[in-house]
């Protein structure tokens, strides 16, 4: 036997624990909590329907610590344009860590799979529940909206937080001031120096 064959494998990360924990993410779908603190019942407000099987497809491919994201596509029923049903979660190439996820500038295009579907926004994971979007998420949302006309001002960022034994969902949209701030923001740190009421 060579020295290489006699060496013991050791890992500095907790990848085994994370892999086992990720297999249990599907069990958290039994307890889904939806944040409805800022729900507005106005004439122009939209209602998003997120089928559990579509949410499950996203959650079982997620990670507890590394943030991941996907684009949301859907359509309105013919009789009610105020309701948006999410019909597809589109995974794209990305790079994530504990604090952020970086998405490509191009949107996915497929004449067959995305036919008759409109871009509704994006969904991302985060390790802890928060009542508002992080500055990097605001910047990401604003830049996607600015670069792609098919993203309407009503597009949302859905956060999927892995709380103990459950999943918490919250949908966020940008105000005009938030959109302008995110579009112009050049500070990619976690806590930019300038904050505005969004």
C-alpha positions in Angstrom: 0.0 0.0 0.0 1.1 3.5 -0.8 1.0 6.4 1.6 -1.9 7.9 -0.4 -3.9 4.7 0.1 -3.2 4.8 3.9 -4.3 8.4 4.4 -7.6 8.9 6.3 -10.2 11.1 4.7 -11.1 14.2 6.7 -13.3 17.1 5.8 -13.3 20.5 7.4 -16.9 21.2 6.5 -20.2 19.7 7.7 -21.2 18.4 4.3 -22.5 15.0 5.7 -24.8 16.7 8.2 -26.0 19.1 5.6 -26.7 16.3 3.1 -28.7 14.4 5.7 -30.6 17.5 6.7 -31.4 18.4 3.1 -33.1 15.0 2.7 -35.5 16.0 5.4 -36.5 19.3 3.7 -39.6 17.6 2.2 -40.9 16.9 5.7 -41.0 20.6 6.4 -43.6 21.0 3.7 -46.2 19.6 6.2 -46.0 22.9 8.0 -46.1 26.0 5.7 -46.6 29.4 7.1 -47.4 32.4 4.9 -46.6 35.9 6.1 -49.7 38.1 5.6 -48.7 41.2 7.6 -48.8 43.7 4.8 -51.7 42.3 2.7 -53.5 45.0 0.9 -57.1 44.4 -0.2 -57.1 47.1 -2.9 -58.6 47.0 -6.3 -55.2 46.7 -8.1 -53.6 44.2 -5.8 -52.8 40.7 -7.0 -53.3 37.3 -5.4 -50.6 34.6 -6.1 -51.5 30.9 -5.9 -48.5 28.7 -5.3 -49.4 25.0 -5.7 -47.8 22.7 -3.2 -46.4 20.4 -5.8 -44.5 23.3 -7.5 -43.3 24.5 -4.1 -42.2 21.0 -3.3 -40.1 20.9 -6.5 -38.2 24.0 -5.3 -37.8 23.0 -1.6 -36.5 19.5 -2.2 -33.7 20.9 -4.4 -32.7 23.6 -1.9 -30.1 23.7 0.8 -30.4 24.7 4.4 -27.5 27.2 4.4 -26.5 28.0 0.9 -29.1 30.3 -0.7 -30.6 29.2 -4.0 -33.1 30.9 -6.3 -35.4 30.2 -9.2 -37.6 32.2 -11.5 -41.4 31.9 -11.1 -43.6 31.7 -14.2 -47.4 31.4 -14.3 -50.6 32.7 -15.8 -54.0 34.2 -14.8 -57.2 32.3 -15.2 -59.3 33.7 -18.1 -62.0 35.0 -15.7 -59.8 36.8 -13.1 -56.7 38.8 -14.1 -56.1 39.7 -10.4 -55.1 36.1 -9.6 -51.7 34.7 -10.7 -51.2 31.0 -10.5 -47.5 29.9 -10.4 -47.2 27.0 -12.8 -43.4 26.6 -13.1 -40.2 27.1 -11.1 -37.3 27.6 -13.5 -33.9 26.8 -12.1 -31.1 28.8 -13.6 -27.3 28.7 -13.2 -26.4 30.6 -10.1 -23.8 31.1 -7.4 -24.9 31.2 -3.8 -23.5 31.4 -0.3 -24.9 31.9 3.2 -25.9 35.5 2.6 -26.7 36.0 -1.1 -27.4 34.3 -4.4 -26.1 35.7 -7.7 -28.2 35.2 -10.8 -27.3 35.6 -14.5 -28.4 38.6 -16.4 -30.2 36.6 -19.1 -33.7 35.2 -18.4 -34.5 31.7 -19.4 -36.2 31.3 -22.8 -38.0 28.3 -24.1 -40.7 28.4 -26.7 -42.3 25.1 -25.6 -42.0 25.0 -21.8 -42.7 28.6 -21.1 -45.3 29.1 -23.8 -48.3 31.1 -22.6 -46.6 31.8 -19.2 -45.6 35.2 -17.9 -42.7 36.0 -15.6 -44.1 36.5 -12.1 -40.9 37.0 -10.1 -38.4 34.8 -8.3 -38.2 32.7 -5.2 -35.1 32.4 -3.0 -34.2 30.6 0.2 -32.8 32.2 3.3 -31.7 30.6 6.5 -33.7 32.9 8.8 -37.1 34.6 8.5 -37.1 38.3 7.9 -39.9 40.9 7.5 -38.2 42.7 4.6 -35.9 42.1 1.7 -32.2 42.4 2.2 -30.4 45.2 0.3 -28.8 42.7 -2.1 -32.2 41.2 -2.9 -33.7 44.6 -3.5 -30.8 45.3 -5.9 -31.3 42.0 -7.7 -35.0 42.5 -8.1 -34.6 46.1 -9.3 -31.9 45.2 -11.8 -33.9 42.3 -13.3 -36.9 44.6 -13.6 -34.9 47.3 -15.2 -33.1 45.0 -17.7 -36.2 43.0 -18.8 -39.4 44.6 -19.9 -41.4 41.4 -19.4 -41.0 41.8 -15.6 -43.9 44.0 -14.6 -43.8 46.3 -11.6 -46.0 43.7 -9.9 -43.3 41.1 -10.0 -42.5 39.6 -6.6 -39.6 38.2 -4.7 -40.8 35.2 -2.6 -38.6 34.3 0.3 -38.6 30.8 1.5 -37.2 30.6 5.1 -36.3 27.3 6.7 -37.7 27.7 10.2 -37.3 24.8 12.6 -39.6 22.0 11.4 -41.5 24.3 8.9 -41.2 26.6 6.0 -42.2 30.3 6.0 -43.1 32.1 2.8 -43.3 35.8 2.3 -43.8 37.8 -0.9 -42.3 41.2 -1.5 -42.6 43.8 -4.2 -40.7 47.0 -4.7 -42.2 50.4 -4.3 -41.1 53.0 -6.9 -38.5 54.4 -4.4 -37.2 50.9 -3.7 -36.9 50.2 -7.4 -34.9 53.4 -8.0 -32.6 52.8 -5.1 -32.0 49.2 -6.1 -31.4 50.1 -9.7 -28.8 52.7 -8.8 -27.2 50.8 -6.0 -23.5 50.0 -6.6 -22.6 48.8 -3.1 -22.8 45.0 -3.2 -21.9 44.6 0.5 -24.4 43.1 2.9 -25.2 46.4 4.6 -24.9 49.4 2.2 -24.3 52.7 3.9 -27.5 54.4 2.5 -30.9 53.1 3.5 -34.2 54.5 2.3 -37.8 53.7 3.2 -38.8 51.1 0.7 
